[in-house]
Amino acid sequence: MKRKTIYDLFIKVFVILLILFFTTDSFAQVKGEKKKFRDKMRQKIEVQKIAFITNKVDLTPEEAQSFWPLYNEYEIKRKSIQKELVDRPPPPHEIVNEMTDKEAEQIIQDRFLQAQGMLDLKIEFYEKIKDVISVKKILILFETEKEFKRILFEKIEEHRNPRKNPRKEGW
């Protein structure tokens, strides 16, 4: 009798380990697939953004050749600053209410520094790029970036709520 219980216990543990092994592997595959999908979507968005900016700003081939390396460098730095902002989300109201004024002041000052960093980066980019394209095209570029972001958010919203947002033509 004792031998059968040990055997049953061994079988149960073995089955549980097998289930854990296969489900963990399945979750890893799903996670990997999601990452691949996200990376693919990011690439598609980047390609559309490049085409959108090139078209709207009306870059000549010569301008584009000098413009895109500078813009790509700017984007890398901008994304780095944005990542800092995302990595430190604002604290919930409950936590804010329990903070000292000094702690709240520090968070506000950190946010000002991050916003200043973003502004400094944009000014640095402007100073570099104004030797490559006209000031008018730079103004169009800045507005085009906002427009692209707005359209992208609209597309995301349409995708999330297809009934609420009927498809619009274009893009």
WOKA-V413362 format. One record per helix or strand of 3 or more residues. SS is the DSSP state (H for helix, E for strand). FROM is the first residue (numbers start at 1). LEN is the number of residues. If there is no record, write none. Layout:
BEGIN
ss & from & len
SS & FROM & LEN
SS & FROM & LEN
END
This chain:
BEGIN
ss & from & len
H & 2 & 56
H & 61 & 27
H & 93 & 6
H & 101 & 29
H & 135 & 26
END
